[in-house]
Amino acid sequence: MTELEPQELRSLLSRVASALERMAPPPPTRISLEDADVFVWHPDGPRLEPVQKPNRLELALLRGIDRQSEQLYDNTLRFARGLPANNALLWGARGTGKSSLVKSVHAAVNEAAETQNVPAIALVEIHREDIPTLPLLLSMLRSQERRCLLFCDDLSFDHDDTSYKSLKAVLEGGVEGRPENVIFYATSNRRHLLSRDMIENERSTAINPAEAVEEKVSLSDRFGLWLGFHNCDQQTYIEMVRAYARRFSLALPDEDLVRQANEWSVTRGARSGRVAWQFIQDLAGRLGQRLD
């Protein structure tokens, strides 16, 4: 074997070191929850993007869901205080205020925390399609001192979607489990997060249908707090409209306000908090007023 000259040896070692450096995994990404109160999780990076102006309403403006609001607020405030609290699943009809309630409760709890000498908590939204990266996000949040409300809007799973299994393990069943400084809230139109077709398919194809269905629907059991949301009646709908109109000082006689709000709901074929807010946006635009 021919011995290398010192200069050749140094060159060879330099190339070997460069190759190993390229093969090595990237250093762990550092995240900070101190830049804002609300963040959006982006697994490409990975990174948390601060949201400087969150899209949310005042908690007092959400009408017709008083019981749900009180329960979620109390659960979140206990979590902010470092006391035991449950993961929450908000399920029910579309447009009934599920996601609005989560964001509004977060803001209200942080306002209360200021007067009670309790640290404000962060809200991190994770998109439905990024659920498979949830273990990575939790491993990064585990090292943070700040308590964090992790939120997934419109969570559901369709046929052949197995990412729900990783969510089950993260919520309760994994070796590490959910970090003590993290709580998980999700909204869904489905009570068990799975489509009826998905459940029926398990019944028809599994060797033991009962066990197969139980394994599927047990995901929702990982949420200790269930809050149901249903379409509101006409009186509640009008109360929502009136509350918005008062809050934003929309100059319209009450009789005209009620008539136009009812006409709007008829054209939409529904009465809900979302329909009420859409009517208020239309009304404010026609009146030339801003919703600030």
Helices and strands as residue ranges (DSSP letters): H 6-23, E 38-42, E 47-50, G 59-61, H 66-80, E 88-92, H 98-115, E 122-125, G 128-133, H 134-141, E 148-152, H 163-168, I 169-173, E 182-188, H 196-205, H 209-217, G 220-222, E 225-229, H 234-247, H 254-268, H 273-287
